[in-house]
Amino acid sequence: MTMAATMDNSAGVAAMGGPSLGTAEFEFLRAFVYEQCGISLGEHKRQLVQGRLVRRLRALKLQDFQAYCELLRRDPQQELGELASAISTNVTAFFRESHHFDLLADELFPRWINEKKNGGRLRIWSAGCATGEEPYTLAMVLAEALEKHGATQLDAKILATDLSPQALETARKGVYALERLEGVSAERRRRWFLRGEGEYADYACVNPRLRELVSILPLNLLHDWPMQGPFDAIFCRNVVIYFDKPTKQRLFQRYAGLLPDGGYLFLGHSESMYGLNDSFDLIGRTVYRKRSA
C-alpha cells in the first residue's frame, strides 16, 4: 500500500452477527499497525477496522479477533501486508500532480541524461507505488526523454515498492480499466498501452517497454532497506501525511542518505518537510532538493 493510504469512514461496518472487535483487541491492533506501518488509528476508526478485518477473519477461517491478534503475535510478518491492505484504501492515478512530471520532462531528465550518457546510471524510486500508476507514469516520461535525447541505451531504472501484496499484484500485471487512463493523453494511450479485446475490451495493458524500466518489489518503509542507492530522485507522495512527527523525521533522514547532493525528493500536495529536516531546500511545489554538504 501507499503508506499514506486514506481511511474511508463510510465503509467497513461489520456484517450483522459477525465477530465484534473488543477494546483489548483494538488496542493491540492500533499498537501493531503503528509499530509496523507508522499509521495511527484513532478510536473513531474502530468500526472501520472491524468491518474491513471481518473479511480477513473469514478468509483465514478464524472465529474471532482474539484469534487474529494471536496470529499477528506469532508471526507479525506473515499477515502484515494483508492487514495493511485491509485497513487502507490506495488513492493514485496516472499523471497525478502533473507538475512533478513536467519538471522531470522539461528540466531534470534532459540534464541527467546529458550528465550520464557516457557511462552513468539513472535511478528513480517510487516509494509507496500502490497499484503502479506512479512508476508507470515515470516510465513513460523517462522513455520519451531517452528517445528524444538519443540515450535509449542509458542504464536507467525505476524502483517501485509498496507494502500491500494486493497493490503490488496489480502493479506487476500492469492491466488497468480504461477509466483509470483518464489522466493519460490520447497520444500516450496509443503509444504506451495495448488495448484489450473481447472480454478485455474495457482494459489496457502497459507497453512492455515500460515494464523493462520498472522493477516492482515489496518493502515496508519502516523496516530495513536492501537498496544502497544513490537515487537521482525519490517519489514519496501522499505517504507521510498520516505519520507522526518522529516517524516523518526518521524517514526523511533515511531518504537523505540515499540521495546525492542535488538529488530530489517529491512529496504529495498536502505534505511538507517544514520543521522536520534541514537537509533539503524547497525549490518548487512539494519538490525538495538535497543541499550540498
ZIKAPE-V935407 format. One record per residue. N is the residue number from 1. RES is the residue in three letters. SS is DSSP state (~ for helix, > for strand, _ for the rest). PHI is phi as a letter, one per 30 degrees, with the letter a starting at -180 (* if undefined). NEAR is the number of other C-alpha atoms within 8 Angstrom. Layout:
n->(N N)
res->(RES RES)
ss->(SS SS)
phi->(PHI PHI)
near->(NEAR NEAR)
This chain:
n->(1 2 3 4 5 6 7 8 9 10 11 12 13 14 15 16 17 18 19 20 21 22 23 24 25 26 27 28 29 30 31 32 33 34 35 36 37 38 39 40 41 42 43 44 45 46 47 48 49 50 51 52 53 54 55 56 57 58 59 60 61 62 63 64 65 66 67 68 69 70 71 72 73 74 75 76 77 78 79 80 81 82 83 84 85 86 87 88 89 90 91 92 93 94 95 96 97 98 99 100 101 102 103 104 105 106 107 108 109 110 111 112 113 114 115 116 117 118 119 120 121 122 123 124 125 126 127 128 129 130 131 132 133 134 135 136 137 138 139 140 141 142 143 144 145 146 147 148 149 150 151 152 153 154 155 156 157 158 159 160 161 162 163 164 165 166 167 168 169 170 171 172 173 174 175 176 177 178 179 180 181 182 183 184 185 186 187 188 189 190 191 192 193 194 195 196 197 198 199 200 201 202 203 204 205 206 207 208 209 210 211 212 213 214 215 216 217 218 219 220 221 222 223 224 225 226 227 228 229 230 231 232 233 234 235 236 237 238 239 240 241 242 243 244 245 246 247 248 249 250 251 252 253 254 255 256 257 258 259 260 261 262 263 264 265 266 267 268 269 270 271 272 273 274 275 276 277 278 279 280 281 282 283 284 285 286 287 288 289 290 291 292 293)
res->(MET THR MET ALA ALA THR MET ASP ASN SER ALA GLY VAL ALA ALA MET GLY GLY PRO SER LEU GLY THR ALA GLU PHE GLU PHE LEU ARG ALA PHE VAL TYR GLU GLN CYS GLY ILE SER LEU GLY GLU HIS LYS ARG GLN LEU VAL GLN GLY ARG LEU VAL ARG ARG LEU ARG ALA LEU LYS LEU GLN ASP PHE GLN ALA TYR CYS GLU LEU LEU ARG ARG ASP PRO GLN GLN GLU LEU GLY GLU LEU ALA SER ALA ILE SER THR ASN VAL THR ALA PHE PHE ARG GLU SER HIS HIS PHE ASP LEU LEU ALA ASP GLU LEU PHE PRO ARG TRP ILE ASN GLU LYS LYS ASN GLY GLY ARG LEU ARG ILE TRP SER ALA GLY CYS ALA THR GLY GLU GLU PRO TYR THR LEU ALA MET VAL LEU ALA GLU ALA LEU GLU LYS HIS GLY ALA THR GLN LEU ASP ALA LYS ILE LEU ALA THR ASP LEU SER PRO GLN ALA LEU GLU THR ALA ARG LYS GLY VAL TYR ALA LEU GLU ARG LEU GLU GLY VAL SER ALA GLU ARG ARG ARG ARG TRP PHE LEU ARG GLY GLU GLY GLU TYR ALA ASP TYR ALA CYS VAL ASN PRO ARG LEU ARG GLU LEU VAL SER ILE LEU PRO LEU ASN LEU LEU HIS ASP TRP PRO MET GLN GLY PRO PHE ASP ALA ILE PHE CYS ARG ASN VAL VAL ILE TYR PHE ASP LYS PRO THR LYS GLN ARG LEU PHE GLN ARG TYR ALA GLY LEU LEU PRO ASP GLY GLY TYR LEU PHE LEU GLY HIS SER GLU SER MET TYR GLY LEU ASN ASP SER PHE ASP LEU ILE GLY ARG THR VAL TYR ARG LYS ARG SER ALA)
ss->(_ _ _ _ _ > _ _ _ _ _ _ _ _ _ _ _ _ _ _ _ _ ~ ~ ~ ~ ~ ~ ~ ~ ~ ~ ~ ~ ~ ~ ~ _ _ _ _ _ ~ ~ ~ ~ ~ ~ ~ ~ ~ ~ ~ ~ ~ ~ ~ ~ ~ ~ _ _ _ _ ~ ~ ~ ~ ~ ~ ~ ~ ~ ~ _ ~ ~ ~ ~ ~ ~ ~ ~ ~ ~ ~ _ _ > _ _ _ _ _ _ _ _ ~ ~ ~ ~ ~ ~ ~ ~ ~ ~ ~ ~ ~ ~ ~ ~ ~ ~ ~ _ _ _ _ > > > > > > > _ _ _ _ _ ~ ~ ~ ~ ~ ~ ~ ~ ~ ~ ~ ~ ~ ~ ~ ~ _ _ _ _ _ _ > > > > > > > > _ _ ~ ~ ~ ~ ~ ~ ~ ~ ~ _ > > > ~ ~ ~ ~ _ _ _ _ ~ ~ ~ ~ ~ ~ ~ > > > _ _ ~ ~ ~ _ _ > > > > _ ~ ~ ~ ~ ~ ~ > > > > > _ _ _ _ _ _ _ _ _ _ _ _ > > > > > > _ _ _ ~ ~ ~ _ _ ~ ~ ~ ~ ~ ~ ~ ~ ~ ~ ~ ~ ~ ~ > > > > > > > > > _ _ _ _ _ _ _ _ _ _ _ _ > > > > > _ _ > > > > _ _ _)
phi->(* d d c e d c c d d c j d e d e i d d c d d d d d d d d d e d d d d d d b i c c c d e d c d d d d e d d d e d d e d d c h c d a d d d d d d d d d d b e d e c e d d d d d d c b b d c a a d h d h d d d d d d d d d b d d e d d d d d c d c k d b c b b c c c i d h d j d d d d d e d d d d d d d d d d c i b d c d d b b c c b b a d d d d d d d d d d d i c b d e d d c d d c d d d d d d d c b c d d b i d c d c b b c d d e d d d d d c c c b d a c d d c d c d d c i d c d a b c b c h c c d c d d e d d d d d d d d d d e d c c d e i d c b c c d d c c b c e i c a c c b c d c a d h b b c d d d d)
near->(18 14 14 10 12 8 7 8 7 5 8 11 9 12 6 4 4 7 9 8 9 7 6 6 11 10 8 9 9 11 8 8 13 11 7 9 11 13 10 10 9 7 5 6 9 10 10 14 10 13 13 14 11 11 8 10 13 9 7 6 6 10 8 9 13 7 9 10 11 8 10 12 7 6 8 9 7 7 10 10 11 10 10 13 13 10 11 11 11 10 7 9 10 13 11 8 8 7 6 9 11 8 9 10 12 8 8 9 11 11 8 9 13 7 8 11 9 5 6 9 8 13 12 12 12 14 13 14 14 16 12 14 13 13 13 13 10 10 12 10 11 10 10 8 11 12 9 7 8 6 10 7 4 13 7 8 10 14 13 15 15 18 15 14 12 8 13 18 9 11 13 8 7 9 10 9 9 9 5 9 11 8 9 9 7 6 6 9 10 8 7 10 11 9 9 11 7 5 6 8 9 10 11 14 12 12 10 6 6 13 10 7 10 13 10 10 9 10 9 9 10 8 7 6 7 4 4 6 6 8 13 11 12 14 11 13 12 14 12 11 8 10 11 9 7 6 9 11 10 8 10 10 10 8 10 10 7 10 16 11 8 9 11 12 13 13 12 11 9 6 11 6 6 5 5 9 10 6 8 9 9 9 8 6 6 12 12 12 12 15 9 5 3)
